[in-house]
Amino acid sequence: MALCVVVLAYGRAKPSQKTLAPLPDSFTIGRDSFFDFGPPFHYPELISVQAEAQGIRVSRVLITPPGGSCHAKATVESKTAHVAGSMTDLLEGANPCAIPQKELIKEQRRCKHCLVFSGVNVTMQVSCGSVERNIRMDILDRDIYDSRHAGTPRNTSWTMRLLSRLDESLGPGATDKPAFSLNEATVSALPPLDKAFSGILEGRFDGLFPGDGLKVSELCKQASGPAPPPDVVRLVSSEPIVPLTYEAAKYPPIALAARVGGRLEIAAKVDHSGHLSDITFVSGHPLLRHSAEGMIASFVYPVSSQGESVKVVLEFTHNCVPVSQ
């Protein structure tokens, strides 16, 4: 599968360029990593870069939108790190404020008719004197995987190096997420966020994701909301005899991923030990059977019911909801 990465870029100014403003001591990047498999299909991130007395403070908020796998509510992860050196070192001496807009437009148009299935949309927000500037650029799959023949423009190359250095300090990010997560863990509150992200719930950073239909404010509110209802496997009936004891089954992860649920009807007989034998699945989805086998194996009937035929009905109810791309 080809990976097309759409990123924001800012590059090293030419010696002849006039610097539009002093080198910034801070900036914020909005990065949306998107893929053609999912859901979720998008992983928005906010990265704050702030020069300090000693080194550079880098903070990230990584948001995972609701997924198609059940229990995959929106989640928010926060990470802060420090990078040695100065802002001049980090930016390789380049000033994003000095990049002509015409260069950015030209670099974006180099693949105007390319098919984009996966990639990264990036916007850099930086104060250039009295003007706040949003800088955007596209990084294509050829820039990442075929650098010898990609003809990558210099602003795009500079952006890739900058993002790589930031990622090294922050650790695993969106591209390290599993393609299909079956993790049932949920988080019911936002983690502590760096002060640089104050106002995130009020929509302060929503504008860093233009055209993506993403509102990080809404996703963060979803992440801090209640967890979805639990998936349930319950005994609907056991006729004509009810088990004395049994253990409820866990919802099979593969069935959750496939959004499979419903009732499972089972015919069996009670053996000499009070357990079920001669088990036959009468109806129900095959993906539910393995979990059902484990559950009915725990059924214990009165020993006096040995030889009795029993009809068991189990019901699998999940909390999956359709997720649009």
N, C-alpha and C positions, 0 to 999 in steps of 0.2 A: 504494500500500500504506500503510495507516495505521500509524503508529508509536506504540506505547504505551510510555511510559517509566516504569519503576517505580524510584523513588529513595528515599533516606532523607532525612528532613528534620529540621531543627531551626530554630527561628525566633526573631525578636526578641521579647523578653519584653515584656509590657504594663507600663506604669509601675506598676501596682498589684501586680504579681507580686513575690513575695519571691525574691531570688536564693538558690538552694539551695547554692551554693558559689562561690568566687572564679572569675573568668574563667579558663578553662583555658589553660595555656601550651603544650599539645600535644594532639593527637588523631589518630586513625587512621580512615580511611574504607575500607570494602570496597565496591567497586562492580562489579556484574556487568551488562555490556551484553549483551543477548540479542536475537536476530533470528530471524525465521521462515524464513530461507533459510540454507543452509550445506550440510554442516558445514564448520568448527565453528559451533555455534549460540550459544555463550557466550564472552565475553571478560572474565574476571575481572581486576580491578585492585586494588592496595593503594596507598593514598596516605597518607603520613605528613606531618603538619604540626607543626613544632617552632619555637617562638619562640627567637630568639637575641639576643645583645647588640645586633646591628644587623640588623634585618629578620627575615624568617621563612624557615626552610629547608623546602622542599617536596620530597619524594622519592616516586617512583612505581615500582612493579613492575607491568608489564603482561604478562599471560600469555595466550598463544594456544594453546588445546588442540589435540590432533591433529585434522586436518581430513580431509575425504573425498578431496581431491586428493592424489595420491601424493607422497611425500617431505615431506608437511606434518606432521612430528612436532611435539610440543609445544615451544613456544619461550618464552623469557623475555626481556623487554627492561627495562632499568633507566634511570631518568633522575632527575637532581637539579637543582633550580633554587632561586633565592632571590627572595623577594618583598619589596619595600620596604614600610616601614610597620610598624605594631605588630599584635598579635593583635586588639586592639580595632578597628583599621581593617579588618582582614580580615573579622572577624565582624560588622562594622557596629554594634559596641557590644552585640550580642546575646549572651546566655549560653545555650548549649545545655542547660546543667544546669537552667535555669529554665523550660523548656518543660513544661507539664503533660502527663502521659501521656494524659489524656482528650482533649486537643486532637489529639494524634497519631493516636489511634484514630478520632476523628471524621473527620479528613482522609483516612485510609485507606478509610473506609467510604463516601465520597462516590461511589465508582464500584465498588461491591461486585460488581455483575453485568456489568461491562463485559468485552467480549472483549479479551484482551491477546495480540497476536501478536508484538510486539517492544517492547523497552523497556529499562529499567535498574533493577536492584535495588541499593539502597545502604544500608549500615549505617554509622553513625558511632559509634565507640567512644571514650568520653571519661571521664576520672576526675572525678567530682563529689564532692569531699571524700574520704570513706572508701569511697564507692560507685563502682564502675565501671558506667557506663551505656551500653547500646546503643540508639541512636535510629534509627527507621526511618520512612520516608514514601514515598508514591507520587507520582511526577510523570507525568502522562498526556500523550498526544499533543496533546490540546487545550491543555494548558498551554504547550507548545512552539510550536505552529503556529497556534493560534487564541486568543491571549491576550486578545483583546477580549471574547470570549464564554465563556471557559473557567471563569470564576469561581474562579480558582486561589486556594486558601487562603494566608494570609500565611506560614505556616511552610514550605509548599512553595515559594513564591516566593523566600523567603530562601535555601533550599537550592539552588535553581537558580542564584542569583546567586553563591553561594559556590563551587559546583562550576565555574561558568564562569570565575571568577577563577583558580582552581587550574589549570584546563586551559590558560588563556592563558599561564601561566608554564611549563608542562610541554611544550607543543607537541602535535603530532598524537597521537591516542590510538586507542581501539578503534573509534570511529565513522569513522575515516579508513582503516580496513583495507579492502582490496578484497573485494568480495562473493565472488568466486571467484578464489583465488590459484593460479597455475600456477608459482610460484617454486619451484625445486628446491633452493634453498640450505638447508642444515641447520646446526644449532649443536649441538655435542656437550658443552657445558659451560655452567653458569650464569654470567652476567656478574657482575662485582662488585656487590654489593648494599649499600645504605646500612645502617649499623649498626642503624637503627630496625627493620629486618626480620630481625634475628637470631632464630633459632628458627622460621623459616618452614618448614623441612624437617621440623621436629618437630611441626607442626600448630598452632603458636601462633595463627595467623590463620584457621584453618578455620571457626571459629565466626562469622566476619563474613559468611558466605554461607549463612544458614539457609534450608532448604527448596529450595535450588537444586541439591542433589546434587553440589556442587563441593567438592573438597578441594584447595586450592592447594598443599598440601604434596605430594600425589601428582603433581600436574601439574608441579611444579618438579623432582621426582625423574625424571619421564619426560623432561623437557627436558635433564637432565644425563646421560641414558643414551645408549647407542649409537644411531647413526643407522640408519634402516631399510635393508635391503639395496637395492642399486641396481636400477633397471629395466634389463632386458637385451633387446637385439635381436640374435639370433644366427642364423648360417647353419646350418640343420639338415642340409641335403644339397643337392648339385648333381650331377645325374646326366644322362648318364654321364661328364661332364667336370667337374672341380673348377677354379674360377678360380685363377689364379696369385697375384693380389692383389685386395684389395677393402677398403673402409672400412666399419666398422660404423655403422649408422644410430643417430640419437638417437630415443628414444621420443617419438612425437608428443604434445604437451601436451594436445590436445583428446581424444585417446584415453585419456590418463591420467585426465582429468577425468571421462570417461564410464566409466572402469574397463573398458576394452576391451582384450583381449589375445587370444592364441592363435596358431595357425599360418596362414600365408599361402602358398598354392601358386601358382607362376608358371610358365607355359610360354613359351619364347622360342627364338630361334636366334642362333648366333654369327655376326657379320658379318665382313667382310674385315679389320677392325681389331682383332678379338678381343673386341669389346664385344657386348652383347646387343641384339637388335632383334626386331621382330615380337612384342612382349611382350603376353601375355594373362594376366589374373588368373583363375585357375581356381576358387579358393576363398579364403575369409578375409574379415574384416570390412572394409568400405570405408574406415573411418577410419584403417586401417593402410596403405593403398595409397600415399599420397603419400610417406610415409617410406620405404616399400619401393622406390619408384621411384628415389629418390635413392641408396639403397644399391646396387641392382643396376646403376645407371648407372656405378658405380665398379668393377664386376667386369671383370677382364681375363683372357681365356682365351688359350691358345696360338693363334697365327694359323693354325696348321695345322689347327685344328678348325673353320675357316670352313664355314658351312652346316650344322653339326651342330645338332640339336634338343636343348634342355636343359630339364630340369624342376628348378626351384629351390624349396626349402621354407625359409621364414624363420619364426622363432618369436619372438613378442613376449611377454615375461614381466614383469608389473608387481608392485609390492609393496603394492598397494591392499588395504585391509582394511575391512570394513563399520564405519561409525561411527554409533553410536546417538545420537538426539537427547536 
